[in-house]
Amino acid sequence: MAPKQELQNNDIGELWKRYKPLEGGDDHADLVLGLIRKLILQGARDVAYGSWREKLSHPLRTYGISEDEWDF
């Protein structure tokens, strides 16, 4: 059995970029995107300062997702 690979932050951004165009037409893509949104929203809630948009920018940068790619 191959060793399990740990996801890196940039892997999450790459998954977002791969599955975002498939949103709404592929159940697996919708699930992946939903999980990533949950990670981003939780990360934003953990930021103690700033507007909601500023709070979102922290996890988006962490995962390598631009604000233009995020559906506010």
PATI-623521 format. One record per atom (N, C-alpha, C, CB): residue number from 1; residue in one letter; atom name; x, y negated, z. Coordinates in nm, 4 decimals, decimal comma. Glycine has a CB too. Layout:
REM PATI-623521
ATOM resi resn name        u        v        w
ATOM  NUM    A   CA        X        Y        Z
...
END
This chain:
REM PATI-623521
ATOM resi resn name        u        v        w
ATOM    1    M    N   0,0849   0,1175   0,0000
ATOM    1    M   CA   0,0000   0,0000   0,0000
ATOM    1    M    C   0,0896  -0,1240   0,0000
ATOM    1    M   CB  -0,0967   0,0003   0,1227
ATOM    2    A    N   0,0541  -0,2187  -0,0840
ATOM    2    A   CA   0,1309  -0,3429  -0,0935
ATOM    2    A    C   0,1056  -0,4293   0,0299
ATOM    2    A   CB   0,0940  -0,4206  -0,2225
ATOM    3    P    N   0,2084  -0,5030   0,0750
ATOM    3    P   CA   0,1873  -0,5913   0,1905
ATOM    3    P    C   0,0905  -0,7032   0,1552
ATOM    3    P   CB   0,3212  -0,6503   0,2392
ATOM    4    K    N   0,0121  -0,7458   0,2529
ATOM    4    K   CA  -0,0839  -0,8541   0,2317
ATOM    4    K    C  -0,0082  -0,9853   0,2186
ATOM    4    K   CB  -0,1874  -0,8613   0,3478
ATOM    5    Q    N  -0,0477  -1,0630   0,1209
ATOM    5    Q   CA   0,0140  -1,1925   0,0975
ATOM    5    Q    C  -0,0668  -1,3005   0,1683
ATOM    5    Q   CB   0,0246  -1,2221  -0,0539
ATOM    6    E    N   0,0002  -1,3845   0,2422
ATOM    6    E   CA  -0,0676  -1,4943   0,3107
ATOM    6    E    C  -0,0885  -1,6096   0,2128
ATOM    6    E   CB   0,0139  -1,5413   0,4348
ATOM    7    L    N  -0,2084  -1,6653   0,2124
ATOM    7    L   CA  -0,2369  -1,7792   0,1258
ATOM    7    L    C  -0,1617  -1,9033   0,1745
ATOM    7    L   CB  -0,3888  -1,8067   0,1208
ATOM    8    Q    N  -0,1059  -1,9734   0,0820
ATOM    8    Q   CA  -0,0434  -2,1018   0,1099
ATOM    8    Q    C  -0,1436  -2,2123   0,0781
ATOM    8    Q   CB   0,0881  -2,1198   0,0276
ATOM    9    N    N  -0,1211  -2,3302   0,1314
ATOM    9    N   CA  -0,2142  -2,4415   0,1063
ATOM    9    N    C  -0,2324  -2,4691  -0,0420
ATOM    9    N   CB  -0,1650  -2,5676   0,1755
ATOM   10    N    N  -0,1243  -2,4656  -0,1184
ATOM   10    N   CA  -0,1368  -2,4953  -0,2616
ATOM   10    N    C  -0,2134  -2,3853  -0,3351
ATOM   10    N   CB   0,0020  -2,5131  -0,3243
ATOM   11    D    N  -0,2145  -2,2621  -0,2810
ATOM   11    D   CA  -0,2945  -2,1548  -0,3410
ATOM   11    D    C  -0,4434  -2,1891  -0,3353
ATOM   11    D   CB  -0,2680  -2,0207  -0,2692
ATOM   12    I    N  -0,4855  -2,2525  -0,2278
ATOM   12    I   CA  -0,6262  -2,2906  -0,2132
ATOM   12    I    C  -0,6632  -2,3941  -0,3184
ATOM   12    I   CB  -0,6539  -2,3457  -0,0713
ATOM   13    G    N  -0,5745  -2,4903  -0,3409
ATOM   13    G   CA  -0,5982  -2,5896  -0,4460
ATOM   13    G    C  -0,6048  -2,5263  -0,5841
ATOM   13    G   CB  -0,4895  -2,6952  -0,4435
ATOM   14    E    N  -0,5193  -2,4274  -0,6073
ATOM   14    E   CA  -0,5211  -2,3582  -0,7363
ATOM   14    E    C  -0,6507  -2,2794  -0,7554
ATOM   14    E   CB  -0,4006  -2,2643  -0,7478
ATOM   15    L    N  -0,6994  -2,2177  -0,6482
ATOM   15    L   CA  -0,8276  -2,1474  -0,6561
ATOM   15    L    C  -0,9403  -2,2455  -0,6896
ATOM   15    L   CB  -0,8578  -2,0743  -0,5231
ATOM   16    W    N  -0,9359  -2,3634  -0,6271
ATOM   16    W   CA  -1,0358  -2,4669  -0,6548
ATOM   16    W    C  -1,0346  -2,5026  -0,8035
ATOM   16    W   CB  -1,0093  -2,5932  -0,5687
ATOM   17    K    N  -0,9157  -2,5257  -0,8568
ATOM   17    K   CA  -0,9034  -2,5651  -0,9976
ATOM   17    K    C  -0,9485  -2,4530  -1,0912
ATOM   17    K   CB  -0,7585  -2,6043  -1,0293
ATOM   18    R    N  -0,9242  -2,3284  -1,0538
ATOM   18    R   CA  -0,9614  -2,2148  -1,1377
ATOM   18    R    C  -1,1128  -2,1925  -1,1385
ATOM   18    R   CB  -0,8903  -2,0884  -1,0894
ATOM   19    Y    N  -1,1763  -2,2048  -1,0222
ATOM   19    Y   CA  -1,3176  -2,1683  -1,0112
ATOM   19    Y    C  -1,4151  -2,2847  -1,0256
ATOM   19    Y   CB  -1,3408  -2,1027  -0,8805
ATOM   20    K    N  -1,3708  -2,4069  -1,0097
ATOM   20    K   CA  -1,4606  -2,5223  -1,0184
ATOM   20    K    C  -1,5339  -2,5291  -1,1527
ATOM   20    K   CB  -1,3820  -2,6508  -0,9964
ATOM   21    P    N  -1,4661  -2,5035  -1,2658
ATOM   21    P   CA  -1,5387  -2,5084  -1,3939
ATOM   21    P    C  -1,6473  -2,4003  -1,4069
ATOM   21    P   CB  -1,4403  -2,4941  -1,5084
ATOM   22    L    N  -1,6394  -2,2954  -1,3267
ATOM   22    L   CA  -1,7353  -2,1851  -1,3333
ATOM   22    L    C  -1,8532  -2,2021  -1,2379
ATOM   22    L   CB  -1,6655  -2,0554  -1,3033
ATOM   23    E    N  -1,8499  -2,3093  -1,1605
ATOM   23    E   CA  -1,9513  -2,3316  -1,0574
ATOM   23    E    C  -2,0921  -2,3309  -1,1171
ATOM   23    E   CB  -1,9256  -2,4646  -0,9853
ATOM   24    G    N  -2,1814  -2,2604  -1,0478
ATOM   24    G   CA  -2,3207  -2,2545  -1,0901
ATOM   24    G    C  -2,3508  -2,1439  -1,1891
ATOM   24    G   CB  -2,3597  -2,3840  -1,1494
ATOM   25    G    N  -2,2473  -2,0870  -1,2502
ATOM   25    G   CA  -2,2695  -1,9816  -1,3480
ATOM   25    G    C  -2,2073  -1,8490  -1,3093
ATOM   25    G   CB  -2,2165  -2,0238  -1,4799
ATOM   26    D    N  -2,1371  -1,8475  -1,1976
ATOM   26    D   CA  -2,0671  -1,7265  -1,1539
ATOM   26    D    C  -2,0772  -1,7166  -1,0019
ATOM   26    D   CB  -1,9172  -1,7277  -1,2001
ATOM   27    D    N  -2,1379  -1,6094  -0,9546
ATOM   27    D   CA  -2,1585  -1,5936  -0,8097
ATOM   27    D    C  -2,0274  -1,5891  -0,7326
ATOM   27    D   CB  -2,2379  -1,4671  -0,7817
ATOM   28    H    N  -1,9250  -1,5243  -0,7897
ATOM   28    H   CA  -1,7957  -1,5169  -0,7210
ATOM   28    H    C  -1,7310  -1,6551  -0,7106
ATOM   28    H   CB  -1,7013  -1,4200  -0,7945
ATOM   29    A    N  -1,7406  -1,7326  -0,8175
ATOM   29    A   CA  -1,6867  -1,8685  -0,8165
ATOM   29    A    C  -1,7585  -1,9528  -0,7114
ATOM   29    A   CB  -1,7001  -1,9335  -0,9562
ATOM   30    D    N  -1,8895  -1,9391  -0,7038
ATOM   30    D   CA  -1,9668  -2,0154  -0,6055
ATOM   30    D    C  -1,9259  -1,9789  -0,4631
ATOM   30    D   CB  -2,1170  -1,9909  -0,6249
ATOM   31    L    N  -1,8981  -1,8514  -0,4394
ATOM   31    L   CA  -1,8548  -1,8080  -0,3067
ATOM   31    L    C  -1,7172  -1,8646  -0,2722
ATOM   31    L   CB  -1,8520  -1,6550  -0,2992
ATOM   32    V    N  -1,6234  -1,8558  -0,3652
ATOM   32    V   CA  -1,4889  -1,9092  -0,3428
ATOM   32    V    C  -1,4959  -2,0589  -0,3159
ATOM   32    V   CB  -1,3975  -1,8805  -0,4641
ATOM   33    L    N  -1,5710  -2,1307  -0,3977
ATOM   33    L   CA  -1,5829  -2,2760  -0,3808
ATOM   33    L    C  -1,6513  -2,3110  -0,2491
ATOM   33    L   CB  -1,6607  -2,3373  -0,4979
ATOM   34    G    N  -1,7503  -2,2331  -0,2104
ATOM   34    G   CA  -1,8169  -2,2565  -0,0822
ATOM   34    G    C  -1,7214  -2,2403   0,0348
ATOM   34    G   CB  -1,9344  -2,1617  -0,0660
ATOM   35    L    N  -1,6377  -2,1386   0,0297
ATOM   35    L   CA  -1,5392  -2,1180   0,1364
ATOM   35    L    C  -1,4363  -2,2310   0,1406
ATOM   35    L   CB  -1,4682  -1,9836   0,1176
ATOM   36    I    N  -1,3932  -2,2753   0,0239
ATOM   36    I   CA  -1,2972  -2,3860   0,0197
ATOM   36    I    C  -1,3618  -2,5137   0,0729
ATOM   36    I   CB  -1,2451  -2,4080  -0,1245
ATOM   37    R    N  -1,4867  -2,5392   0,0352
ATOM   37    R   CA  -1,5564  -2,6572   0,0883
ATOM   37    R    C  -1,5635  -2,6509   0,2410
ATOM   37    R   CB  -1,6990  -2,6679   0,0285
ATOM   38    K    N  -1,5907  -2,5325   0,2933
ATOM   38    K   CA  -1,5976  -2,5158   0,4386
ATOM   38    K    C  -1,4625  -2,5497   0,5027
ATOM   38    K   CB  -1,6397  -2,3710   0,4748
ATOM   39    L    N  -1,3539  -2,5036   0,4439
ATOM   39    L   CA  -1,2209  -2,5359   0,4960
ATOM   39    L    C  -1,1953  -2,6872   0,4941
ATOM   39    L   CB  -1,1129  -2,4633   0,4142
ATOM   40    I    N  -1,2322  -2,7504   0,3835
ATOM   40    I   CA  -1,2085  -2,8938   0,3694
ATOM   40    I    C  -1,2943  -2,9730   0,4674
ATOM   40    I   CB  -1,2371  -2,9388   0,2257
ATOM   41    L    N  -1,4200  -2,9373   0,4790
ATOM   41    L   CA  -1,5080  -3,0097   0,5710
ATOM   41    L    C  -1,4635  -2,9917   0,7158
ATOM   41    L   CB  -1,6527  -2,9624   0,5545
ATOM   42    Q    N  -1,4212  -2,8712   0,7525
ATOM   42    Q   CA  -1,3719  -2,8481   0,8882
ATOM   42    Q    C  -1,2454  -2,9293   0,9122
ATOM   42    Q   CB  -1,3450  -2,6979   0,9119
ATOM   43    G    N  -1,1565  -2,9327   0,8137
ATOM   43    G   CA  -1,0353  -3,0124   0,8265
ATOM   43    G    C  -1,0668  -3,1601   0,8420
ATOM   43    G   CB  -0,9457  -2,9911   0,7063
ATOM   44    A    N  -1,1660  -3,2093   0,7694
ATOM   44    A   CA  -1,2052  -3,3502   0,7792
ATOM   44    A    C  -1,2635  -3,3805   0,9171
ATOM   44    A   CB  -1,3073  -3,3858   0,6693
ATOM   45    R    N  -1,3413  -3,2874   0,9706
ATOM   45    R   CA  -1,3997  -3,3098   1,1038
ATOM   45    R    C  -1,2930  -3,3157   1,2123
ATOM   45    R   CB  -1,5000  -3,1996   1,1367
ATOM   46    D    N  -1,1797  -3,2517   1,1884
ATOM   46    D   CA  -1,0710  -3,2507   1,2866
ATOM   46    D    C  -0,9909  -3,3810   1,2888
ATOM   46    D   CB  -0,9780  -3,1353   1,2583
ATOM   47    V    N  -1,0105  -3,4671   1,1883
ATOM   47    V   CA  -0,9408  -3,5960   1,1838
ATOM   47    V    C  -1,0165  -3,6930   1,2739
ATOM   47    V   CB  -0,9304  -3,6514   1,0362
ATOM   48    A    N  -0,9456  -3,7531   1,3669
ATOM   48    A   CA  -1,0111  -3,8331   1,4713
ATOM   48    A    C  -1,0360  -3,9787   1,4334
ATOM   48    A   CB  -0,9286  -3,8295   1,5951
ATOM   49    Y    N  -0,9969  -4,0214   1,3160
ATOM   49    Y   CA  -1,0078  -4,1638   1,2825
ATOM   49    Y    C  -1,0456  -4,1803   1,1359
ATOM   49    Y   CB  -0,8752  -4,2377   1,3124
ATOM   50    G    N  -1,0956  -4,2988   1,1019
ATOM   50    G   CA  -1,1226  -4,3343   0,9638
ATOM   50    G    C  -1,2656  -4,3055   0,9206
ATOM   50    G   CB  -1,0284  -4,2617   0,8746
ATOM   51    S    N  -1,2948  -4,3546   0,8013
ATOM   51    S   CA  -1,4256  -4,3287   0,7411
ATOM   51    S    C  -1,4309  -4,1825   0,6974
ATOM   51    S   CB  -1,4523  -4,4245   0,6199
ATOM   52    W    N  -1,5497  -4,1374   0,6629
ATOM   52    W   CA  -1,5639  -3,9981   0,6205
ATOM   52    W    C  -1,4769  -3,9705   0,4973
ATOM   52    W   CB  -1,7121  -3,9654   0,5901
ATOM   53    R    N  -1,4745  -4,0627   0,4040
ATOM   53    R   CA  -1,3912  -4,0443   0,2838
ATOM   53    R    C  -1,2435  -4,0347   0,3205
ATOM   53    R   CB  -1,4130  -4,1604   0,1846
ATOM   54    E    N  -1,1978  -4,1187   0,4147
ATOM   54    E   CA  -1,0581  -4,1118   0,4590
ATOM   54    E    C  -1,0301  -3,9790   0,5285
ATOM   54    E   CB  -1,0253  -4,2290   0,5536
ATOM   55    K    N  -1,1257  -3,9334   0,6078
ATOM   55    K   CA  -1,1092  -3,8051   0,6764
ATOM   55    K    C  -1,0996  -3,6907   0,5752
ATOM   55    K   CB  -1,2264  -3,7804   0,7739
ATOM   56    L    N  -1,1798  -3,6949   0,4702
ATOM   56    L   CA  -1,1753  -3,5917   0,3673
ATOM   56    L    C  -1,0431  -3,5920   0,2914
ATOM   56    L   CB  -1,2901  -3,6102   0,2703
ATOM   57    S    N  -0,9829  -3,7088   0,2770
ATOM   57    S   CA  -0,8603  -3,7173   0,1988
ATOM   57    S    C  -0,7468  -3,6358   0,2606
ATOM   57    S   CB  -0,8180  -3,8621   0,1849
ATOM   58    H    N  -0,7473  -3,6177   0,3913
ATOM   58    H   CA  -0,6401  -3,5410   0,4564
ATOM   58    H    C  -0,6390  -3,3946   0,4127
ATOM   58    H   CB  -0,6548  -3,5490   0,6080
ATOM   59    P    N  -0,7477  -3,3198   0,4294
ATOM   59    P   CA  -0,7436  -3,1799   0,3843
ATOM   59    P    C  -0,7333  -3,1672   0,2321
ATOM   59    P   CB  -0,8677  -3,1063   0,4329
ATOM   60    L    N  -0,7908  -3,2613   0,1580
ATOM   60    L   CA  -0,7777  -3,2548   0,0126
ATOM   60    L    C  -0,6309  -3,2614  -0,0279
ATOM   60    L   CB  -0,8569  -3,3687  -0,0541
ATOM   61    R    N  -0,5570  -3,3540   0,0313
ATOM   61    R   CA  -0,4127  -3,3642   0,0025
ATOM   61    R    C  -0,3397  -3,2379   0,0459
ATOM   61    R   CB  -0,3516  -3,4871   0,0732
ATOM   62    T    N  -0,3772  -3,1855   0,1616
ATOM   62    T   CA  -0,3133  -3,0639   0,2127
ATOM   62    T    C  -0,3246  -2,9499   0,1121
ATOM   62    T   CB  -0,3763  -3,0223   0,3466
ATOM   63    Y    N  -0,4408  -2,9375   0,0489
ATOM   63    Y   CA  -0,4644  -2,8277  -0,0446
ATOM   63    Y    C  -0,4301  -2,8634  -0,1894
ATOM   63    Y   CB  -0,6084  -2,7845  -0,0364
ATOM   64    G    N  -0,3888  -2,9863  -0,2127
ATOM   64    G   CA  -0,3523  -3,0271  -0,3484
ATOM   64    G    C  -0,4704  -3,0510  -0,4395
ATOM   64    G   CB  -0,2650  -2,9246  -0,4095
ATOM   65    I    N  -0,5807  -3,0962  -0,3820
ATOM   65    I   CA  -0,7010  -3,1263  -0,4593
ATOM   65    I    C  -0,7162  -3,2786  -0,4641
ATOM   65    I   CB  -0,8288  -3,0576  -0,3965
ATOM   66    S    N  -0,7274  -3,3342  -0,5825
ATOM   66    S   CA  -0,7403  -3,4789  -0,5931
ATOM   66    S    C  -0,8828  -3,5204  -0,5582
ATOM   66    S   CB  -0,7027  -3,5272  -0,7351
ATOM   67    E    N  -0,8970  -3,6445  -0,5161
ATOM   67    E   CA  -1,0314  -3,6949  -0,4832
ATOM   67    E    C  -1,1201  -3,6947  -0,6061
ATOM   67    E   CB  -1,0238  -3,8369  -0,4244
ATOM   68    D    N  -1,0621  -3,7064  -0,7262
ATOM   68    D   CA  -1,1406  -3,7025  -0,8501
ATOM   68    D    C  -1,2024  -3,5645  -0,8730
ATOM   68    D   CB  -1,0527  -3,7407  -0,9698
ATOM   69    E    N  -1,1381  -3,4608  -0,8207
ATOM   69    E   CA  -1,1886  -3,3244  -0,8371
ATOM   69    E    C  -1,2951  -3,2880  -0,7340
ATOM   69    E   CB  -1,0743  -3,2261  -0,8282
ATOM   70    W    N  -1,3015  -3,3636  -0,6260
ATOM   70    W   CA  -1,3942  -3,3344  -0,5160
ATOM   70    W    C  -1,5277  -3,4012  -0,5442
ATOM   70    W   CB  -1,3366  -3,3825  -0,3794
ATOM   71    D    N  -1,6367  -3,3335  -0,5163
ATOM   71    D   CA  -1,7695  -3,3887  -0,5395
ATOM   71    D    C  -1,8242  -3,4466  -0,4084
ATOM   71    D   CB  -1,8654  -3,2798  -0,5963
ATOM   72    F    N  -1,7964  -3,5732  -0,3868
ATOM   72    F   CA  -1,8345  -3,6404  -0,2626
ATOM   72    F    C  -1,9825  -3,6412  -0,2482
ATOM   72    F   CB  -1,7811  -3,7821  -0,2575
END
